[in-house]
Amino acid sequence: MDELEIKRKRLKMRSMRRGIKEMDLILKNFAELRLHLMSELELENFENLLFENDQDLYQWSTGQVDPKQEFVDLVQEIKTFISKSGGLAS
């Protein structure tokens, strides 16, 4: 298994254990569908996003508050995922 594959597995696990159930579901499902398509740079950005507070992530993902500049594109991708899939379906 190469380093990127290991990183993807680690990020998938971190996506599932956020603390807020809604973010667990959203990020778990997003990770399952998108991590394998992400470049190394995109994975790095996703990893940085996972260090953010759950309350902030939830507000960014639901459009209640604008995300930090470095996460604008990624959060938009998550918001699109939520709108297309409901984000919470397993």
C-alpha positions in Angstrom: 0.0 0.0 0.0 1.5 3.4 -1.0 1.6 6.5 1.2 -1.4 8.2 -0.4 -3.5 5.1 0.1 -2.6 5.0 3.8 -3.3 8.7 4.1 -6.8 8.2 2.5 -7.6 5.4 4.9 -6.5 7.5 7.9 -8.5 10.5 6.7 -11.6 8.4 6.1 -11.4 7.2 9.7 -10.9 10.7 11.0 -14.0 11.8 9.0 -16.1 9.2 10.8 -15.2 10.3 14.3 -15.9 14.0 14.5 -18.0 14.3 17.6 -21.1 15.9 16.1 -23.2 13.1 14.6 -24.2 15.3 11.6 -20.6 16.0 10.7 -19.7 12.3 11.2 -22.3 11.4 8.6 -21.6 14.1 6.2 -17.8 13.8 6.2 -17.9 10.0 6.3 -20.0 9.8 3.2 -18.2 12.6 1.5 -14.9 10.8 2.2 -16.1 7.5 0.9 -17.1 9.1 -2.4 -14.3 11.6 -2.9 -11.0 10.7 -1.2 -9.9 8.2 -3.8 -10.3 11.0 -6.4 -8.3 13.6 -4.5 -4.7 14.7 -5.4 -2.1 14.8 -2.7 -2.6 18.6 -2.3 -6.4 18.1 -2.0 -5.9 15.4 0.6 -3.6 17.8 2.5 -6.4 20.5 2.4 -9.0 17.9 3.6 -6.7 16.9 6.4 -6.4 20.5 7.5 -10.1 20.9 7.3 -10.5 18.0 9.7 -8.5 19.9 12.3 -11.2 22.6 12.4 -13.9 22.8 15.1 -17.1 20.7 14.3 -19.4 23.7 15.0 -17.5 25.7 12.4 -17.5 22.9 9.9 -21.2 22.4 10.3 -21.9 26.1 9.8 -19.6 26.2 6.7 -21.1 23.1 5.2 -24.7 24.2 5.6 -24.0 27.7 4.3 -24.7 29.5 7.6 -21.2 31.1 7.7 -18.6 31.6 5.1 -15.6 29.2 5.5 -12.0 30.3 5.9 -10.5 31.3 2.6 -8.2 28.2 2.3 -11.3 25.9 2.5 -13.7 27.8 0.2 -13.4 25.3 -2.7 -13.5 22.2 -0.5 -16.5 23.4 1.5 -18.3 24.2 -1.7 -17.6 20.6 -2.9 -19.1 19.4 0.4 -22.1 21.6 0.1 -22.7 20.3 -3.4 -22.4 16.8 -2.1 -25.0 17.5 0.6 -27.4 19.1 -1.8 -27.1 16.2 -4.3 -27.2 13.3 -1.8 -28.7 14.7 1.3 -25.3 14.2 2.8 -26.6 11.9 5.5 -27.6 8.8 3.6 -25.3 5.9 4.3 
